[in-house]
Amino acid sequence: MSNLIAVIIGLLLLVSNPTKTEFEGFVSKQITANMPSKNAPGDRFANQLIGGLVSKLASEATQRDNYYLLSVYTVDLAMLRLFKPELPPTVKIIGIGGQFVPITDNQVFK
């Protein structure tokens, strides 16, 4: 019985392993959510535009290690460190069960 449960959990994790496209959406949402907004329609549009652009740049600087049940995303922050030197050189984020969990300091999204 416990083997059956382990197989079911493994299959669920395999099916819900997030893709790189889903990771781009996660980064875009994080950036947009942490940008200052004055609630004007133009501000929200600008924040979404900037969030989308930065997520594309982050995607280009991201390496995905697929372990089938989960993925580890390593983002190289060299370009962003030009503007914010206190950022770490890289950020690692685990994608598991359709969710993303940062495993390095979460100050990147603040």
Secondary structure as GFF3:
##gff-version 3
##sequence-region A 1 110
A	DSSP	alpha_helix	2	15	.	.	.	ID=ss1
A	DSSP	alpha_helix	20	33	.	.	.	ID=ss2
A	DSSP	alpha_helix	41	60	.	.	.	ID=ss3
A	DSSP	beta_strand	62	66	.	.	.	ID=ss4
A	DSSP	beta_strand	71	76	.	.	.	ID=ss5
A	DSSP	alpha_helix	78	81	.	.	.	ID=ss6
A	DSSP	beta_strand	90	96	.	.	.	ID=ss7
A	DSSP	beta_strand	99	102	.	.	.	ID=ss8
A	DSSP	three_ten_helix	106	109	.	.	.	ID=ss9
###
